[in-house]
Amino acid sequence: MIKLTANPSEKYLDKALEALDVLANENGPGNDFLGWKKLPTETPESLFEECDEVVANWKNLGVEVVVAIGIGGSYLGAKATIEALSHNFEAYMPAKGPRVVFAGHNLSEDYHAELLEYLEGKSVAAVVISKSGTTTEPALAFRIIKSYIEAKYGKEGARERIVAVTDAARGALKTMSNDEGYKTFVIPDDVGGRFSVLTPVGLIPIALAGYDIRALVKGAAAMAAKCYERNHDNIAVRYAAIRNEYYDGGKSIELLVNYNPKLHSISEWWKQLYGESEGKDGKGIFPASATFTTDLHSLGQYVQDGQRILFETMFSVEKTNKSLTIGSDAQNLDGLNYLTGKHLEYCNQMAEAGSRLSHMDGGVPCISLSMEKIDEYNLGELFYFFEVGCGVSAYMLGVNPFDQPGVEGYKKNMFALLGKPGFEAQGEELRKRL
């Protein structure tokens, strides 16, 4: 269960309810990209079964490594979920099933060359995720991985080892999938990338990693039943209200803080969701993140004593999945025997409480957010809570939550500098500035 402690004013709660009405009635900007709202309740069992079939087929083939190729929303949700549910030291332990690794989310030559080195001697398959098939980073990565798989298994073998998640009817990847005979899953037209974790974009890699996608969607459905209730206790409404109240009071940065390293990529997913949805028209709260207590020893000084332009959302987990208590030491040179018999998580909780109080005393407002435990059901709840909260918050700001016009700027410059046909004049002008 996801819980939120925040105390927005009634004025901002009422504003948030008005924004919720816009989202619920689907009459605001970007209303043609609201398909994510119905995913938890309208995902058919047949989709789960198709995912199960891919898992079973690749198990029969002995697949050891799945390369999931995508960028932005096409990989962050899956990576966040898999990382949260995996053993912290999974990479150093004997594999229990296919390991899911990621490609196409950067243009690093070292990264992709070393990925190919890692794949040597292993049974490999790939999931390529792109609506268009022409986004530069994943398209280049797929070209590399496709060539590797075809060289190793031949065209026929590659057909069994490549799955595409793409548009239903158009685009380069859809055309290639038809031509090559790849198993294909559809990205709905009305779901944008950063809201796509509960589509095959997220479900296929998560299922291949061995996790329960039905429980993930079930958790999201439970949250969906709460998030459209028109009252001041609605946690998505409260979250949107308090963050906009802080923003209007001069707090332009939100620091999402977790106390469990497994949640690092949840923060990365959250940063894309809120950064792309709100950061436009000269407006928006800048989304930043930290993992405490680690980052208390680097960022803590700034949070405590730096510019008073930020607020924190402290995100904690109520129940651990493991148990570890602190033992006694005869010499007690570290002076920690007073903690003998305590659970290590108790220390973590007290560090969180102490940080919250200290930062609030230093002028940093704090929202408390928690989940019962790290599992598929709770992660499904969390994803949907953040998605609804994002839509409400962006409408409160007066921006379209579902477009991202600013993303195209770097792409056009990159195409021009790379010498893409049609961009020659722009390339010439840009090169003069370098």
Buried (B, 14 or more C-beta within 10 A) or exposed (E): BBEBEBEBEEEBBBBBBEBBBBBBEEEBBBBEBBBBBBBBEEBEEEBBEBBEEBBEBBEEBEBBBBBBBBBBBBBBBBBBBBBBBBEEEBEEEEEEBBBBBBBBBEEEEEEBEEBBEBBEEBBBBBBBBBBBBEBBBBBBBBEBBBEBBBEBBEEEEBBBBBBBBBBEEEBBBBEBBEEBEBBBBBBBEBBBBBBBBBBBBBBBBBBBBBBBBBBBBBBBBBBBEBBBEEEBEBBBBBBBBBBBBBBEEEBBBBBBBBBBEBBBBBBBBBBBBBBBBBBBEEEBBBBBBBBBBEBBEEBBEEBBEEEEEBBBBBBBBEEBEEEEEBEEEEEEEEEBBEBEEEBBBEBBBEBBEEBBEBBEEEEBBBBBBBBBEBBBBBBBBBBBBBBBBBBBBBBBBEBBBBBBEEEEEEEEBBBBBEEBEEBEEBBEEBEEEE
